[in-house]
Amino acid sequence: MYKLTGGALDKIMNGIDIEKPVLQILGYKKLPSNTNKPPTDRYRLLISDGQRMNSFTMLATQLNHLITDNTLSEYAVCEISKYALSSVNNGGKEKRVMLVLGIELIAPGEEVKCKIGNPTNVEAKPEPGNSNQPHSSTAAHQNGAAKQEKKVSNYNSSSDIATTPIAALSPYQNRWVIKARVTHKPPIRTWSNSRGEGKLFSIDLIDDSGEIRCTAFRDMCDKFYDMIEVGNVYYFSRCMLKAANKQFNNLKNDFEMTMTNDTEIIPCHDNNDDIPGMQFDFVPISRVEQKEKNDIIDVMGVVTTFSDVQHLQQRSTGRDLTKRDVNIVDDSGVTVCVTLWGKQAEDFDGSNNPILAIKQARVSEFNGGKSLTIFNTSVVTKDPDLPEAHKLRGWYAAGGHAETPKSLSRQGGGGDFNAPLHTFQEVSDARLGDKLNAADPYTVVATINLIRVENSVYKACPVDGCKKKLIDQSTGVFRCEKCNKDFPNFSYRLIASMNIADATGSRWITAFNDDAEKILGMSAQELGELKENDNDAYMQKFGEASFKRFTFSMRAKSEVFQDEMRVKHNCVSVAPLNYKTHLTYLIDKVSKLAHIEKVDSN
């Protein structure tokens, strides 16, 4: 017969900490959701200690799988490794509720087969004046009250502040304090619509029971934004709790918090090792292919390649956007493109193959492939101190870097840096660009032989997005045929026709403004002014670019010119050569040609 911890429920419901009680599951009930959005199921348990049974017991949502996979079946005997007490309004009276945060199965229900003992219903007897105080078994302190009962103050043994676990928060009671670590704080956002304008910011909070989002609007932004720092622990109280809007909130919590004029946030300077950092639920990159468009997932991978920053304009609003594409791979042998936006794109440095841990990436689809997009609630952590990251680094160093992964992403949009690396001889052999009206992407490592100086700098239309070459009317006025307007001013732009070569051949290619600026090391405006004021220095700039080596992302496309078919090679992007990555590629290629299974690049 299995031995239960007799009398445990009476003690627990009266605030006495019982370490790892052994209890029996007599049943459960699925509760209705309080939100109209896709709900997270919540389960109410009927438990027994052999003497008493209690139905005011909730299972933390992160343990729901124990219900769905039938682990916590009727008559199952379990050890409660962690729990917390909260209170709810039950018919006008405060009722204590036990929240199960950790549970271990001792014996399945089909093995036990019967109810142990003859338990009667428990009626908790909260101490006067403490019915609203939450409790937990995770950190107890002495109260000094009669009977020397151990009052449980969650997560905080060195402070008089009693706290409630995030998982125990309920809209039916508002006298709570949570102690949580801030894991994410994006910049303040503004809005303007027919109803007015304002600003907001949101933070993600975590304790060892779960996560929750907290949002501040208008004046609360000014009051709290600067004082809150990511990674620090705070006490939060007097926030409004409401159903989470799952359209904008992907955390695993049915509720979210909103700061009010009464909200209090107090820094916690105690030892906070018991408050976890950011939690990830990593999905192998190989499984991204099975995900639906707009699914939100956590992934981790080693950066293999990354594009330059690209500037584009949103069609619907005309707003200027900044993006960067990053390729990551993991030990599932699959690579995927991740798109960074805004400041994250501008600040990103992918040199030396860092590991990226990404929380809440959105799955995108393009040209039949899958990619990932970072948005405002996503968190990107470089080289995290996680066991999974150390394991991935070991795999990559031991030979993963030399493997040829399967790519889930397809070329398109702002760049084709995912295109295969070829020599010019391989481009010819593969007949890239031979098909009319179809562009073939490829990447080549090549050296600049010559840049044509004539017509490289031109006077362009000053209208954003036009870029058309202006007609100089020799009257101080310039005409744009595309816009059908005359302008007294212009902007300089670059178009560089150049010959580049590798060991197998050469090609004439065309690089446009942004890439030409990178090659020449000056902006189009600076070069245009240099041409007007110092032609010798202008010519010297083009000479200095010769014999420089770059990685070129190219598109080869057939076109008809003067009744003759020819292949035109346009530069999509250009980047300095990453010698470490290129050396790894060459060693792998030589190994295959020489039928060597493995060459140690170290």
C-alpha positions in Angstrom: 0.0 0.0 0.0 1.2 3.5 -0.8 1.7 5.8 2.2 0.4 9.3 1.9 1.5 12.3 4.0 -1.5 12.2 6.4 -2.7 15.6 7.8 -0.6 17.5 5.2 -3.6 19.3 3.6 -4.8 20.8 6.9 -1.4 22.1 7.6 -0.7 23.4 4.1 -4.0 25.3 4.0 -3.2 26.9 7.3 0.1 28.2 6.1 2.4 25.5 7.5 5.1 24.5 5.0 5.2 20.8 4.3 8.2 19.6 2.4 7.3 17.3 -0.5 4.0 15.9 0.7 2.8 12.7 -1.0 -0.8 13.0 -2.1 -3.3 11.1 -4.2 -5.2 12.5 -7.3 -8.9 11.7 -7.0 -10.0 13.6 -10.1 -9.7 16.9 -12.1 -11.9 19.4 -13.8 -11.1 21.6 -16.8 -12.1 25.2 -16.0 -13.6 27.7 -18.6 -11.3 30.4 -19.9 -11.7 34.0 -19.0 -10.5 35.2 -22.4 -12.1 35.3 -25.9 -8.7 34.6 -27.4 -7.3 31.1 -27.9 -7.2 29.9 -24.3 -4.6 28.2 -22.2 -6.4 25.3 -20.4 -6.5 25.4 -16.6 -7.2 22.4 -14.5 -8.6 22.1 -10.9 -7.5 19.0 -9.0 -9.2 17.0 -6.3 -6.4 15.7 -4.1 -6.2 13.6 -0.9 -3.7 13.0 1.9 -5.6 9.9 3.1 -7.4 11.9 5.8 -8.6 15.0 4.0 -9.4 15.9 0.4 -9.3 19.3 -1.2 -10.8 20.6 -4.4 -9.3 24.1 -4.1 -6.1 23.0 -5.9 -4.9 24.3 -9.2 -2.3 22.8 -11.6 0.1 25.3 -13.0 -0.4 25.7 -16.7 3.2 24.5 -17.6 2.2 21.1 -16.1 -0.9 20.7 -18.3 0.8 18.0 -20.3 0.5 15.7 -17.2 -3.3 15.9 -17.7 -3.4 15.6 -21.5 -1.0 12.6 -21.5 -3.0 11.0 -18.7 -0.1 10.9 -16.3 -2.2 12.4 -13.5 -5.0 9.9 -13.9 -7.6 9.0 -11.2 -5.9 7.4 -8.1 -2.4 8.4 -9.1 0.0 8.9 -6.2 2.3 11.9 -6.5 4.9 13.8 -4.6 4.3 17.6 -4.6 7.8 19.1 -5.0 6.8 22.7 -5.1 3.5 24.5 -4.4 2.2 28.0 -3.6 -0.8 29.4 -1.8 -3.0 32.2 -3.0 -6.5 33.3 -2.2 -9.7 33.9 -4.3 -13.1 35.3 -3.6 -15.5 32.4 -3.1 -19.1 33.5 -2.4 -17.9 36.7 -0.8 -15.3 35.0 1.4 -11.6 34.7 0.9 -10.7 31.1 0.1 -7.1 29.7 0.0 -6.1 27.9 -3.1 -3.1 25.6 -3.5 -1.2 26.0 -6.7 0.8 23.0 -7.7 4.1 24.2 -9.4 6.0 20.9 -9.3 4.8 17.3 -9.1 6.5 13.9 -9.5 4.5 10.7 -10.2 5.1 7.9 -7.7 2.5 5.4 -9.0 0.1 5.6 -11.9 -3.7 5.3 -11.2 -4.0 2.0 -13.1 -1.5 0.5 -10.7 -3.1 1.9 -7.5 -6.7 1.3 -8.6 -8.4 2.6 -5.5 -8.8 5.5 -3.1 -6.4 5.4 -0.2 -8.0 5.9 3.3 -11.3 7.5 3.9 -10.7 11.2 3.4 -13.2 13.9 4.3 -13.5 17.4 2.8 -10.9 19.9 4.2 -11.9 23.3 5.4 -8.9 25.6 5.7 -8.7 27.9 8.7 -6.7 31.0 7.7 -5.2 33.0 10.5 -6.9 36.3 11.3 -5.6 39.2 9.3 -3.7 37.0 6.8 -6.5 35.7 4.5 -5.2 37.8 1.7 -1.5 37.0 2.1 -0.1 34.6 -0.5 2.3 31.8 0.5 4.7 29.3 -1.1 6.8 26.4 -0.1 9.8 27.8 -2.0 11.1 30.2 0.7 9.8 30.2 4.3 10.5 32.5 7.2 9.6 32.5 10.8 6.5 34.6 11.8 6.9 34.4 15.6 3.2 33.9 15.9 1.5 31.5 18.2 2.2 27.8 17.5 5.4 28.9 15.7 3.8 28.1 12.3 6.1 28.7 9.4 4.6 31.5 7.2 5.6 31.1 3.6 6.7 34.2 1.7 7.3 33.2 -1.9 10.9 33.6 -3.2 11.9 35.9 -0.4 13.4 34.7 2.9 15.2 37.9 3.7 12.4 40.4 3.3 9.1 41.1 5.0 7.4 41.4 1.6 5.1 38.5 1.0 4.8 37.6 -2.7 2.5 35.7 -5.0 3.8 33.5 -7.8 3.0 34.7 -11.3 1.1 31.5 -12.1 -1.2 32.1 -9.1 -2.4 35.6 -10.2 -6.1 35.9 -10.6 -8.4 38.8 -11.5 -10.6 37.8 -8.5 -8.1 39.1 -6.0 -6.0 42.3 -6.3 -4.0 42.3 -3.0 -0.9 40.8 -4.4 2.8 41.5 -4.9 5.0 39.6 -7.4 8.7 39.3 -7.3 10.0 38.9 -10.9 12.9 39.4 -13.2 12.6 41.7 -16.3 13.6 39.7 -19.4 12.6 42.1 -22.2 12.1 45.8 -22.5 11.8 47.1 -26.0 11.8 50.9 -26.8 8.8 53.1 -26.2 6.4 53.1 -29.1 4.0 55.9 -30.1 0.7 55.8 -31.8 -1.7 58.3 -33.4 -5.2 57.7 -34.7 -8.7 59.3 -34.8 -9.1 58.9 -31.1 -5.8 60.6 -30.2 -2.2 59.9 -29.7 0.0 58.4 -27.0 2.9 56.1 -26.1 3.5 52.8 -24.5 6.1 50.2 -23.6 5.8 46.6 -22.4 8.1 44.4 -20.3 8.2 40.7 -19.9 8.5 39.3 -16.4 9.4 35.9 -15.1 9.6 34.0 -11.9 10.0 30.2 -11.4 6.3 29.7 -11.8 5.7 31.4 -15.2 5.9 34.5 -17.3 3.6 37.6 -17.7 3.6 40.8 -19.7 3.2 44.2 -18.1 2.3 47.3 -20.2 2.6 51.0 -19.3 0.7 53.8 -21.2 1.3 57.5 -21.4 2.3 59.0 -18.1 3.3 55.6 -16.7 6.0 55.5 -19.5 7.7 58.6 -18.2 7.4 57.3 -14.6 8.8 53.8 -15.0 10.7 53.3 -18.3 14.1 54.7 -17.2 14.0 53.0 -13.8 13.4 49.5 -15.2 16.5 47.6 -16.4 16.5 44.2 -18.2 17.9 41.4 -16.0 17.1 43.1 -12.7 14.5 41.9 -10.2 11.6 44.0 -8.9 8.5 43.8 -6.7 5.4 44.7 -8.7 2.1 45.6 -7.0 -1.2 47.4 -7.7 -1.3 46.6 -11.4 -4.5 45.9 -13.2 -4.8 42.2 -14.3 -6.8 41.5 -17.4 -7.2 38.8 -20.1 -4.2 38.7 -22.4 -4.7 39.9 -25.9 -3.2 36.9 -27.8 -3.0 38.9 -31.0 -0.1 40.9 -29.5 1.0 38.7 -26.5 2.5 35.3 -27.1 3.6 34.5 -23.6 2.1 31.4 -22.0 -0.3 33.2 -19.6 -4.0 33.8 -19.9 -3.5 37.2 -18.2 -1.4 40.3 -18.6 -0.8 43.3 -16.3 -1.3 47.0 -17.0 0.3 49.7 -14.9 -2.0 52.3 -13.2 -1.5 55.5 -11.2 -1.4 53.3 -8.1 1.3 50.9 -9.4 4.3 50.4 -7.3 7.6 49.0 -8.5 10.4 48.5 -6.0 13.9 47.2 -6.9 14.9 44.0 -5.1 18.5 43.9 -4.0 18.4 40.6 -2.2 20.1 37.4 -3.4 17.9 36.7 -6.5 19.4 33.4 -7.7 16.1 31.7 -7.2 14.5 33.9 -9.9 15.3 32.4 -13.3 16.5 34.3 -16.3 14.8 34.2 -19.7 13.3 30.8 -20.4 13.4 29.3 -23.9 11.5 26.5 -25.6 13.8 25.8 -28.5 12.5 24.2 -31.7 15.1 22.5 -33.9 15.5 24.4 -37.2 14.6 21.2 -39.0 11.1 21.5 -37.6 10.5 25.1 -38.9 9.6 23.6 -42.2 6.5 22.0 -40.6 5.4 25.2 -38.9 2.5 27.3 -40.1 3.0 30.9 -41.4 2.9 33.4 -38.4 3.6 30.7 -35.8 5.8 32.0 -33.0 8.7 29.9 -31.9 12.1 29.9 -30.0 15.2 28.9 -32.0 18.9 28.8 -31.6 21.6 28.5 -34.2 25.2 29.4 -35.2 25.5 32.4 -37.6 27.1 31.2 -40.8 26.5 34.2 -43.1 24.9 37.6 -42.9 24.0 40.3 -45.3 24.8 44.0 -45.2 22.2 46.4 -43.9 19.5 47.1 -46.5 17.3 50.2 -46.7 13.9 50.0 -48.2 10.6 51.7 -48.1 7.3 50.3 -46.8 4.8 50.4 -49.7 1.7 51.0 -47.6 3.0 53.9 -45.5 6.2 55.1 -47.3 8.1 54.6 -44.0 11.8 54.0 -44.3 12.8 50.5 -43.1 16.2 48.9 -42.2 16.8 45.2 -42.4 19.5 42.6 -42.3 19.3 38.9 -43.2 21.2 36.4 -41.1 21.6 32.7 -41.8 21.8 30.3 -38.8 22.3 26.6 -38.6 21.9 24.0 -35.8 22.9 20.4 -35.3 19.8 19.2 -37.1 21.8 20.0 -40.2 19.3 22.6 -41.5 19.8 26.4 -42.0 17.2 29.1 -42.1 17.3 32.9 -42.8 16.4 35.2 -39.9 15.5 38.8 -40.8 16.4 41.5 -38.3 14.8 45.0 -38.4 15.6 48.5 -37.3 18.3 49.1 -34.6 18.9 45.3 -34.2 19.8 45.1 -37.9 22.1 48.2 -37.7 23.9 47.0 -34.6 24.3 43.3 -35.5 27.8 41.9 -35.9 27.9 38.3 -37.1 31.6 37.9 -37.3 33.3 34.9 -35.7 30.1 32.8 -36.0 28.2 33.8 -32.8 25.4 31.7 -31.5 22.0 33.4 -31.5 19.2 32.4 -29.1 15.9 33.9 -30.4 12.8 34.1 -28.3 9.5 34.6 -30.2 10.6 34.6 -33.8 7.7 34.6 -36.3 7.6 32.0 -39.1 7.4 33.6 -42.6 6.9 32.1 -46.1 8.4 33.2 -49.4 8.8 31.5 -52.7 7.8 28.2 -51.2 10.5 28.4 -48.5 10.4 29.2 -44.8 12.2 32.0 -42.9 12.0 33.7 -39.6 11.3 37.3 -38.8 12.2 39.3 -35.6 9.5 41.7 -34.4 9.1 44.1 -31.5 8.5 41.5 -28.8 11.3 39.2 -30.0 14.5 38.9 -28.0 17.8 38.1 -29.6 20.6 37.0 -27.3 24.1 36.5 -28.7 26.3 33.7 -27.3 24.0 32.9 -24.3 25.4 31.0 -21.3 23.1 28.1 -21.8 23.8 24.3 -21.8 22.1 24.1 -25.3 24.4 26.8 -26.6 27.6 25.1 -25.3 26.5 21.9 -26.9 25.8 23.6 -30.2 29.2 25.3 -30.1 30.9 21.9 -29.5 29.0 20.4 -32.5 30.0 23.3 -34.8 33.6 23.2 -33.8 33.9 19.4 -34.1 32.8 19.3 -37.7 29.4 21.0 -38.1 31.0 23.9 -39.7 32.2 21.7 -42.6 28.8 20.2 -43.3 26.6 21.4 -46.2 23.2 22.1 -44.5 19.8 22.0 -46.1 18.4 25.5 -46.5 14.7 26.2 -45.7 14.8 29.7 -47.1 14.5 30.8 -50.7 16.1 33.8 -52.4 14.2 37.0 -53.0 13.5 40.5 -51.6 16.5 42.4 -50.6 19.3 40.0 -51.2 20.5 36.5 -52.3 23.3 36.0 -49.9 22.0 32.5 -49.3 22.9 31.6 -52.9 25.5 28.9 -53.4 29.2 29.9 -53.6 30.6 29.3 -57.1 33.7 30.1 -59.1 33.2 31.8 -62.5 34.0 28.5 -64.2 31.3 26.8 -62.2 28.9 29.6 -63.2 29.7 28.9 -66.9 29.4 25.1 -66.5 26.0 25.5 -64.7 24.8 27.8 -67.5 23.5 30.3 -64.9 21.5 33.1 -66.4 20.8 31.2 -69.7 17.0 31.1 -69.3 15.3 34.2 -70.6 13.3 36.3 -68.0 14.7 34.1 -65.1 17.5 35.3 -62.7 19.9 32.8 -61.2 21.5 33.9 -57.9 25.1 32.9 -57.0 27.9 34.1 -54.8 31.5 34.6 -55.8 34.7 35.6 -54.0 36.5 37.8 -56.5 39.1 40.6 -56.9 38.4 43.9 -58.6 40.5 44.4 -61.7 39.2 47.6 -63.0 36.3 50.1 -62.4 35.2 52.3 -65.3 35.4 55.9 -64.2 33.3 57.5 -66.9 29.6 57.9 -66.1 30.1 56.3 -62.7 28.7 59.4 -60.9 25.5 61.0 -62.1 23.0 63.7 -61.1 19.8 62.0 -59.9 16.3 63.1 -59.2 16.0 64.5 -55.6 12.6 62.9 -55.1 12.8 59.9 -52.7 12.4 56.6 -54.5 12.9 58.0 -58.0 16.7 57.8 -58.6 16.2 58.7 -62.3 19.1 60.4 -64.1 18.4 64.1 -64.6 18.7 66.0 -67.9 20.9 69.1 -67.4 19.2 71.9 -69.3 22.3 74.2 -69.0 20.1 76.8 -67.3 20.7 75.8 -63.7 17.5 73.7 -63.9 17.4 69.9 -64.2 14.5 67.9 -65.6 13.3 64.4 -64.5 11.4 62.7 -67.3 10.0 60.1 -65.0 8.5 62.7 -62.6 7.8 65.1 -65.4 9.2 68.0 -63.3 12.0 70.5 -63.3 14.3 70.8 -60.2 16.9 73.4 -59.2 18.8 70.8 -57.2 19.8 67.1 -57.5 21.5 64.3 -55.6 24.5 62.4 -56.7 24.3 58.6 -57.2 26.8 55.9 -58.2 26.6 53.1 -60.8 29.9 51.2 -61.1 30.7 49.0 -64.1 33.7 46.9 -63.1 35.6 43.8 -64.0 36.1 41.3 -61.3 38.1 38.0 -61.4 38.8 34.8 -59.5 41.3 32.0 -60.4 39.0 30.6 -63.0 37.8 33.6 -65.0 36.4 37.1 -64.9 33.1 39.0 -65.5 32.0 42.5 -66.1 29.4 43.3 -63.5 27.3 46.3 -62.4 27.2 47.5 -58.8 24.6 50.1 -57.9 24.8 53.0 -55.4 25.0 51.4 -51.9 27.3 48.7 -53.0 29.4 51.0 -55.1 29.9 53.2 -52.1 31.2 50.3 -50.0 33.7 49.4 -52.7 34.9 52.9 -53.2 34.9 53.9 -49.5 33.0 57.2 -50.0 29.4 58.3 -50.4 28.1 59.2 -53.8 27.6 62.8 -52.6 31.3 63.0 -51.5 32.5 61.5 -54.8 30.4 63.9 -56.8 31.7 66.9 -54.9 35.3 65.5 -55.3 34.8 65.2 -59.0 33.7 68.9 -59.2 36.6 70.2 -57.1 39.6 67.8 -57.4 39.5 65.5 -60.4 42.9 64.0 -59.6 41.8 62.9 -56.1 38.5 61.6 -57.7 40.4 59.4 -60.1 42.7 58.2 -57.3 39.7 56.9 -55.4 38.8 54.6 -58.3 42.4 53.4 -58.5 42.5 52.6 -54.8 39.6 50.2 -55.2 41.5 48.0 -57.7 42.8 44.7 -56.4 40.5 44.7 -53.4 38.8 41.4 -52.6 35.1 41.0 -51.7 32.3 38.5 -51.5 29.8 39.4 -54.2 26.2 38.2 -54.2 25.1 38.2 -57.8 22.2 37.7 -60.2 22.8 36.3 -63.7 20.0 37.1 -66.1 19.6 36.8 -69.9 18.5 39.8 -71.9 18.2 40.8 -75.5 20.4 43.7 -76.6 20.5 44.8 -80.3 18.9 41.5 -81.4 21.5 39.5 -79.5 21.1 37.4 -76.4 23.6 38.1 -73.6 23.9 37.3 -69.9 24.1 40.3 -67.6 25.6 40.0 -64.1 24.3 42.5 -61.5 25.7 42.8 -58.0 22.9 42.3 -55.3 25.2 43.0 -52.4 28.9 43.1 -51.5 30.7 42.3 -48.2 34.3 42.1 -47.0 35.6 38.6 -47.3 35.2 36.6 -44.1 38.5 34.7 -44.3 37.7 32.2 -41.5 34.4 31.1 -43.1 36.0 31.0 -46.6 38.9 29.0 -45.4 36.5 26.4 -43.8 34.7 26.2 -47.2 37.9 25.7 -49.1 39.2 23.0 -46.8 35.9 21.1 -47.0 36.0 21.4 -50.8 39.6 20.2 -51.1 38.8 17.3 -48.7 36.0 16.1 -50.9 38.1 16.4 -54.1 40.9 14.4 -52.4 38.4 12.0 -50.9 39.6 12.9 -47.4 36.9 12.3 -44.8 38.0 15.1 -42.5 40.6 17.8 -42.4 41.2 19.6 -39.1 41.2 23.3 -39.9 42.8 24.1 -36.5 
